[in-house]
Amino acid sequence: MRARLVRSICLSLVVMLVAGGMVADTTPSYQSGTLLSIDQQVVRTPLSYTFDVVASFYETVTYRIEVRVGRQTYTVEYAPPVQPDGPIPRDWVVKAPVKVRVEKRDLIFKLDSGRELATRIIGVRKDRA
């Protein structure tokens, strides 16, 4: 009877340790990188014409950003949620260090405020040594 109790306690401890180790590994790990460039791109979409001249349009602003992480340079695209004059994070300064992580097809920035901001990866280039 006592051996059975000791065995069940040991089994419970092992299960708790394994489960605890799995939970501890869920925090994302960030890599250090350098922001190389930020280029603003504006696309004008016509809404109406007067004769052959565009009378009204709306603008969509996106930013093409290059970030070097280790020996790779990521080219990403970011579209601010507020158009056309949505701000970009103040943390983004050319040649400044950034914290990023790759998740599938996104490069996720860790901002100074603690928030995360996802950008879409559109290209990856391996740098020469």
N, C-alpha and C positions, 0 to 999 in steps of 0.2 A: 504494500500500500504506500509506504513512504517513498520507495524507489519510483513508483509511478508518479507521485506528486513532484519529486525532484526532476524527473524527466519532462513533465509537462511545463514546469517553470523554466527549465533550460530551453525548451523548444519555443516558448513564448518570448524569451529574451532574444533568441536568435532571429525570430521573425521581426521583432521590434527594431533590432539593429539593422537588419537588411532593409526594412521599409524606411527607416530614418535616413540611411545612406542614399536611398533613391530620391527622397524629398530634398535633401541637401544639394543634390547635383542639378536642380532645376533653375538655379540662378544663372542668367546669361553672363558669358564672359566676353569682355570687350578687348579689342586690340587698339594699340596706339597707332595713329596715322597722322598725316600732314595734309591739310587742305591746299591743293595746288592752284586751283582756279575756280571762279564762279562767273558764268556767262549767262546773261539774261537773254531770253528769246521771246519775241512777241509775234503772235499769229493773229492777223485780222481776218475775221469772218464776216462777209457782207450780209446784211439783213434785208436791205431794200435798195432799189436803184431808182434814180430819176433820169429817164432817158438811158444813156449808157454810163452814167456816173454813179458811183456808190453814194447813196444818201445817208445810210446809217450802217453801223457795224458794231461788233463787239470784239474785244481783245482777250486773248488767252495768254497769260504770261507763264513761262516755265523757266527753270534755271538748270543749266547743264553744269555739273560740278565734277571736278577731278580730285580724287583723294588717293594718296600713296599710302599703302599699308604694307610694310615689309618690302618685298621685291615686286609687288604688284601695284598697278595703278588702276583704280576703278573709275569709270565714267558713269555717273548716275544722273537721273533727271528728277527734279522736284517741282511740283505744281502747288503753289500756296492754295489753301482752301478758300481764301477770299480773293476774288479776281476783280479787276486786273491789277490792283495795287496792294496785294497781300505782302506782308513783310517776310523777310527771311530771318532766321534766328540771329541774334546779335553775336552768338558764339562763332558764327561762320566768318572768319577773317582769313584772307589768303596768307599762306605760310604759317598759320597757327596750328598747334596740335589739336587733334580731335580724337574722341573715343568712338569706335564703330564696331559693329559685328555684322556678319553676313548671315542672313536667314533666307534660304531658298534663292529667290531672284531679287531680294531687297537688301540694301545696305542701310542698317539702322544706326542712327547717330544717338549718342547719349549726350544730352545737353547739360550745361552747367546747372540748370534748374532741377535736374534729376529726371526730366521727361525724356521720352524717346521720340524720335522723328524718323519715319520710314521714307526712303527714296528708292526708286526703281533702278536696278543695275541695267545699263544699256551696253556696256562694254568692259572688258577686263584685258589689260595688257601687262605682260611680264616684262619687268625692267631688266636690262643687262647689268651684270655685275661690275 
